[in-house]
Structures are given as structure tokens and as C-alpha cells.
Amino acid sequence: MMSYFQKLGRSLMLPVSVLPAAAILMGIGYWIDPSGWGSGNAFAAFFIKAGGSIIDNIPILFAIGVALGMSKEKDGSAALSGLVGYLVVTTLLSTETVQLLQGTEDVSIAFGNTGNAFIGIISGLVAAKMYDKFSHVKLPDALAFFSGKRAVPIMTAVSMLVVSAILFFVWPVVFEALVSFGEFISGLGAVGAGLYGFSNRLLIPTGLHHALNQVFWFDLAGINDIGNFWSGEGVKGVTGMYQAGFFPVMMFGLPAAALAMYHTAKENKKKNVAALMFAAGFAAFFTGVTEPIEFAFMFVAPGLYFVHALLTGLSLTIAALFNWTAGFGFSAGFVDFVLSSRLPLANQPYMLIVQGLVFAVLYYVIFRALIQGLNLKTPGRGDDLEDEDDVVSAHASDDKYRYMAETIYQGLGGDENVVSVDNCITRLRLEVKDMNKVDQQKIKSTGIPGINVINDHNIQVVVGTQVESVANEIHKLRK
């Protein structure tokens, strides 16, 4: 089950990766016309509407992305089937169709809210299942045209008829439960924002934070914090409260934690730790990608990671209390901060910089004190990194990705042990036959931030933002 949810989280990364494009387009538009939202400037309207075309269709992107990512062969017909499935269920469960089926105009409000991320994910999952089951089916000659991959969209449409019939009765109940949950957290105001931030960080190791994010960031339970913030539909100082508090942590707090880990590393390992932490810290500040830092201490010092989760919750609480808001289309980094600072609903975003500087001090002092006081084995303090003289350096070579791929693949056990290789934004996600044959020290000798062993057959290697280049080289090595 854990492996399944990990794969689902990875599949969602493809559609989520489109959001920065929307952020850039809408950010430029709002920057040009921050008050008129495009009504007074044709260029601003052009950019805002272009970005809105992505934000407004996130459920469709999820249906296509999940279908593609969850299917075994990641074929285009699976993606098409995800779209087919989504169109079937949203049409059958639309308010107009339900009114016809029930013979009354008085229908549940839930049927006006089926075009959401949750329905998109379900459509994608069904399409992926249909692809795996029917993509290689051969029909009799008379029906041969519909064999194989052509059968997948057809079977997806048929399956979604059944799913729609079930959701006809279940969806209103589920919707009300989701709304109640969202209202409970949102009803807690700043405290609820803090609880969300705390839970978000705690779920990072499992990848299940994506499911939590659907409730608050997208239109799953009516909150839609990202969509409303970027479209200007909401309350200034309130909309964006589930995003704003991440900026002080990702831009300032975690880079300061990286500095603390460097300063507490052993002298003979500081050079390697510096290379790792500088790159990870810059990625966190500039793009909001924090996994290279978090995975560096998540498993070697879980208590320290719990403190990080608490500080994240505190940051969201403080930002919400003072109604400081900024938003992101991708993650809470410098790029999104600059782009969102001129949006209509941005409220005193510069105060998040002030808060960030305070959190940088908090992170540095707390991390350094805990690491030294409890003798935590953060990078450079245990056996996670080789001594400087023993590390084979390939960072100045054009073949550094090939070197990393070869070393990691050998450490995994090569062709005899590796079953599958995949990747998300920062991690290699691998399936092996025998975890005992994995040489973690060999893998870590490449300078990667960390390793996460999920179970007896699934392992993640945290590489960083260059993970796709490494993954491509590994695919070349496989026979």
C-alpha cells in the first residue's frame, strides 16, 4: 500500500510541475496590472488568462498525469483514457444531468463540484488500471480494429459508467465529509494553518503529503487556496494562509539548518558537507525544493525532523495570525515569492522576509544546539560521507551524471537486483529484489543527500534537482 501511494505521489508530480508555468504567466500579468487584473491592459489580460487556463483545469491535468504515471508502460493511450474517464464522470454527475436523472431541480450542491482534483485522480487511476489490463488484449478479426491500446479508452469509459453510478450515491456523502473536515481546520484559523503545516512536513517521508495538499491547496473541499489566491478570488490577508508560512521556512529556515549542519560537521568532512549543503540550501531558497536538505537528516535524526515540522507549523500560525500572505504555483521559493508579491491578494508579503530572517536564527540556533547537545549523526558527523581524500570526484567532469549513475546502480546490485527505476523531482524511486544486496555506503559515496528504504523491495535515493539526468544515465546502463 505504501508503495502504491508513493507511485501515486510521483504521478502527481507531472501535472504539478506545470503549475510554475501558470505562476509565471499570471505573475507577469498581475505585475503589469495589479489592480485591474487585466481589465485595463490587454497585455496583462493575455498573460493572466493564459495562466488561468492551467490553474482552472488542474483536475484534467491530474486525470491525464495520474493515468500516465500509474500505468505500467506510461503510454499515451493511458493518458487519453484518463481524459475520457474524467469527461464521462463529470458529465454524468453534473448538476444538469443529475436534474434530468432525478426529475427535479433540487439536487445536492455536491453535483456542482465534481470537476475537482479528487475526481481527476480517480479517473486517472481507473484509466491506468484499464491500460494495464486491456492494452495487450487481442479481439476476433471482426473486432480487431478495437484490439490492444484502442480498447483502453473504450473500457475506461465503460468502467467510469460504473464509477459514476457509485459516486451518484457516495459522492454527496464524501463531499460533505471533506467540506466538514476543511471547515474544521479552516475554522481554527491560524491554529488550523499551523496544524496543516505541521502535518504536511510529517508526511513528507511517505509522500502522502500530496493527499493532504489536495484538501487545502486545490478545490477538493472548497478551500482552493492556490487557485483562489492566484485568480484574486478570496479575502485579502486570509486567502493564501495555507501557503504563506512556508516561505520563511523554505527560503530561510532550512538553508540556515543546512549551515548549522555544515558548522557541526567533522573537520575532515566539512568540504563534502559544504558542497552538499550549499547546493541544497540554494535550491530551497530559490525554488522551494527542500527535499535534499530534509532527507539529509530525516532518518539519521528523526527527532530533529520532528522539531522542523513543529517550526513549520509555528511559521504558518504566525503568518496567519498577522495576515501576511504570499502564494506559490510550484513551491515557496524566491521565484514564486517575487511573482506573487504583486498579486491582488498578497498582503504585506515583505513581512514574510522579516519573519524568515527570524526563523533563520531560530533554525540555526536550535539545530546547532540539538546536533551538538544530543550528538546527532547529521551529515559529516557519522559514516554517511567518506573522508575528503577518499571520495572520487566527478563534479568537474562532463561525465558526472554517468559517474553517479554507474556508482548508484552498482550499489543497488546492478541488473541482477534492480527491478525498476523511476524518478520524481528530486528522488530516484527504485524497486529491488533483495534489499540486503544494496550497498548504501557505495551509493552515498556519490555525495547524494540521503537514502530512504521504504520496505524490503522499495528504496529511494535522494539526488536533488539533477535527478532526471542521473535517471536517464541509469536507464542507459540497464540491459
N, C-alpha and C positions, 0 to 999 in steps of 0.2 A: 504494500500500500504506500509506504514511504517513497519507494522508487517511482511509483505511478505519479504521485503528486510532484516529485522532483521533475519528472518529464513534462508534466503539465505546466509547471512554473517556467521551464525552459521554453516551451512552445509559446507561452505568452510574451516572451522577450522579443519575438519578431514583430508583432504588431505594436508593442510598447516602444520599440526602437523608432517607430515612425513619428512618435509624438514630438521629438525635438524639432522636426521639420515644421510642425504646426506651431510650436512655440516661437520659432524664428520668424515665420511669416506673420503671425498675429502680433508678436512683439514689435516688429518693424512698423506694422500698420498702426498700432496704438501709439508708438513713439512719434509717428508723423502727426497723428490726430488724436491726442489723449482724451479730449473732451467730447468730440463729435462722433467718435467710434466709426469714422468713415463717411458720415453724413455730409461733412463739409470738405472732403478731399477725396478725389477719385482714386489717387494712388493708395491712400490709406485703406479705402474700401476694398480695393483689389487685393491687398495683402491680407486683410482681416478675413475676408470671405474665403480666400484660398486656404488659410489656416483652419477656418471653421469647417471646411469640407472634410478635414481629417478628424477634428475633435468631435464633430456631430455624428460621425459614422464609426466610432470606436467599436460598437457591437459587431458590425460587419467585419471589421479588421480582425476581431477576436475569433469570429467563426472561421474565417479563412486561415488565420495563423495557427489556431489550435488543430484544425483538420490537417494542415500540412505537417506540423511538428509532431503530432501524436501518431500519424500513420507510419508504418514501418519503412516504406520506401521514399517517403516525402515527395510524392508525385503531384504534379499539377492537377490531376483529376480529383485528388483528395481535397485540394483547396477549392476547386469549383463545387464539389459536393457540399462543402461546408457552407458556401454561399447559398446553394439550393436549399439546404436544410433550414437555414435561417429565414429565407423568404417564405418557405412553406409555413413554418410555425408562427411567424409574426403576422402573416396574412390571416391564417385561421383563427388566431387569438386576438385579432384587432377588435376594437370596440364595435366597428360597423358589422363585422362578420358575426360576432357573438350576439349582437342585437337581432340579426336575422335568425340565428340558431335558437335563441330563447324567445323570439317573438315579442320582445319588449325593449324599450329604450333605457330601462332602468337596470343597468348592469354594473358589476363591480369596477371600481376605478383601477383595479389591478390590470384589467384588459387593455387599458390605455398606456400601460407601462411594460409591454412585453419586449419592446425594442431596446434591451439593455445588455450589459456585458454578460450577465448570467445566462441569458438565453443564447447569446452568441457562443459562449463556451460549450453549452450543451449541444448546440448544432455542430460545432467542430468535433466534439468527442464522438457523436453518432456517425458523422461522416468518416472519421478516421477508422472507426470500427468496421464500417461498411467497406471501406477500401481494403483493409487487411483481409476481410472475409471473401469479397467477391471480385477483386481486381484480376484474379487469375482463373476465374470460372469460365469454362467453355460450354456454350449452348449448342443445341442441334443446328444443323445447317440453315434451316429456315429462319432461325433467330440469331444466326452467327454475328450479324452486324452489332448486336447488343452485348456481345461477349466481353469479358475482361473489363478493362477500365471504363468502357462505356456503360457498363451495368452499375457502376458505383453511384453516379448521381441519381439514377432511377431508384435503386434500392434505398438510397438516403431519403429521397422524397417519400417513399412508402413507409419507411421507418419513422419519419417525422410526423406522418399521419397518426401513428400510434402514440408517439410522444405528445403530440398536440392534444389528443383525446385525454391522456392522463393529466396533462397540465391544465386542461379545461376545469378540472375539479381541484387539482392540487395547487396550482399557481396562486389563486386568491389567498389561500391559507399561508403559503410560503411568503408571499409578498407582504402580507400583514405582519408576519413574524419578523421579516427583515426590517420593515419600517419601524416596528416597535423596538428592535434592537438598536437601530440607528438613532431613533428618537431618545432612547435611554441614555446612550453615550453622549449625543449632542445636547441632551437636556442637562447633562452635568457641566456643560460649558467648558471652562478652562481645564477643570479636573478631567473631564472626558477626553479632551485633546491629549492631556498628559498620559492617561491610561492607554490611549491608542498608540502614542509614540513609544511607550514602554513595551507594549505587546508587539509592535512592529519589529523592534530590534531583537526581541527574544526569539522571534520566529525565523530570523534570517538563516540560522544554521540548517533548518529543514526546508527552506524555500517556500514555506506555507504563508509567508508574509504577503505573497501576491494575492492570496484569497482574502486576507484581511483588508488589503488596499482596495479591493473591488467595492467594498461597502462604503468607504469614506471618500475615495478619490473619484470614483465613477458613478454612473447613475443606476446603481443596483438597488439602493434603498432610498433614493430620492435626495441624497446629500450632494453627490456630484461635485465635490469641492474643486477639482481641477477644471472641469468643463465650465462650471459657473464662473469661476474666477477669471478665466481667460475670455469668456464671452461677455463679461460685465454684468451677468445676471445674478444678483445677490445683494448682500448687505455689506457695505464698506466697513472693514475692521472685524468682520465676523467670517464672511466667506474667505477661505484661504487659511483658516486656523488649523487645518489638518496638514498643512504644508509648511507654513512659515517657520515653525520651531525647528525644522530640520536644517535650515540654513546655518544657524550658529554652530551646530554640531558638525555638519559635513565640511563647511568651509573653514572652520577654526578649531573646533574641539578635537576632532580626530587627527588633523595634522599636528596639533600640539601633543596629543598622545603619542604619535609617531616620534616626535622629538624627544619625549621622555623615554621611550624605549631605546632610542639611539644613545642617549646620555647614560643610561643604566646598563648598556651592553658591555661585555668584557673588552678590554683594550685591543686584544688581538683579533677581535671580530667586528670592531666598530666600522671599518671600511665597508665591509659587506652589508652591515645593517644600514649604514648611511645610504648606500646605493638603493637598497630596497625601500627604505622609509621615505627618502626624498621623492622617488617616483610615485609611491603610493599616496604620499601627502599631497603632491601636486595634483594628482588625479582627483582626489577627494575635494580639494579646494576648487579646481577649475571646472570639473564636470559633475561632481557629486557622486562619483563611483567610489564607494567606501570599502568594498569587499576585500581588496588587497591589504588594507590595514586591519580590518576586523578579523579576517581569517588568520592573521599573523599571531593573534593572541587568544582567539576564541576558544580553542581547545586546550592550549597549553596553560591558560589561566582563566578558566570559566568564571571564577569569582570576579575577576577584573571585567569580564564581558558583562556580567550582571550589573556592575557599577555603571558601565557605559549605557546600558539600557535604562537604568534609573535616571542618569543625567539627560538622556534623550527625552524621557518623559517630562523631566523638570523643564527642559528648554521649551517644549511645546506648551506646557502650562503657563510659563512666564509670558511667552509671546501672545498667547490667547488672552491672558489677564489684561495686558496692556493694549490689546487690539492692534498689534503690529503685524502686518500681513505682507507677504510676497508669495509668488507662486512659481511652479515649475511645470514644464511639459515633459521633462526627462528625469531630472533629479536636482537636488538642492545645491547646485554649484554656482560658481561665479557667472557663467554664461546665462543661465536661467534667471539669476538674480538681476542682472543688468537688463535683460529683456523684459522682465515683469515689473520693474520698478516704475515704469510709466503707465501701467495699466490702470483703468479707471478704479478698480477695487483695491489697488495697492495702498496701504495705509502706513505712513511713517516707516517705510522699509529700511531707511538708514539706521533706525534703532536696532534692527537685527544685526547690523555690523557692530554696534556698540555692545550688544548682548553677546555677540560672537567673540569679541575680544575678552570679555569677562569669562566666557566659557573656555577660551583657550588657556587662561590662567588656571581655572578650576581643573581642567583635564590634565594639564601638565603637572600641577602640584599633587593631585590625588593619585594619578598613575605612577609618578615617580616615588611617592611615599609608599604606596602599596607594593610596588615591584621590589623596592629595597627592603621594606619592613617585613614582608612575607617571603622574600627570596623567590619571587615568581620567575618561572623559566620562560620569559618572553624572548623574542629573537635576540640572539647574541649572548644569552645567559645560560643556555643549555647546549644540547648536541644537535640543535636544529640547523646550524650553519657550520661549515667547515672553517678551519683557520684560513686566513688570507692566503698564505703561501701554498695551501693545498687545493685551492679552488682553480679549476680550469676555466680561464676567462675566454668567453667568445663574444663579449659585448661590443668589442671594437671591430668585429668581423662581419662581413656581409652575410655570413652563414650562421648567424647567431640563432635564428629560429630553427634551422636544421639541426644545429648542435643541441638545443634544448629538446627538440622533438626526439632525436635519437636517444638522448640520455634518459628522458622520461619514459620512452617506450621500452627501453631496456630494463629500467627499474620496475616497470609494470609486468615484466615477464615475456614481452615480445609476442609474436604470433601464437605461441603455444598457450598463452594465458589470457590475452586480451580478446574479449568477445565483441565489444562495440565501443566506438569513440564518437563523442558528440561534444558540443560546447555551447555555453551561453555567452553573456557579455564578458565575463572575467574568468570563468572556470571551465576546465576540461571535465566532462562528465563521462565516466568510463565504467564499463562492466567487465569484470574479470572472472575467470573460472575459479581461481584459488587465491584468496587474499594473502595466504601465507607466503606466496611466491613473489609478492610485491616488496621491493627494496625501497623503503621510504627514504632512507638516507641518500641513496643514489639520486632519487628524484629531487630531493631538497638541495643537492649539490649544485643544481642549476640556478639557485637563488630565488626560487618561487616563494611567494608569501606563506603558503600553508597547504596542508592536505586534510581532507575531511573524509574519513571512512564511514560510509553510510550503513553498510551491513556486510555480510560475508562475500557479496559479489559486486557491490557498487562503491565506487570511490570517486572523489572529486579532487582535482589538482587545481588550486587557485594560481593562475598565471598572471592575471592582470588584463589590461585593455588590449594587449597584443595577442590574446589567446587564440584568435581566429587564424593568425599566421602560423602559430605553433600547431594548431589542429590540422591545418592544411598539410603541413610537413609530415605529421604522423600518418595521415591518410595515404601519403605517397609511400610510406615505409611498409604499410600493411600489404600482405600478399593475398 
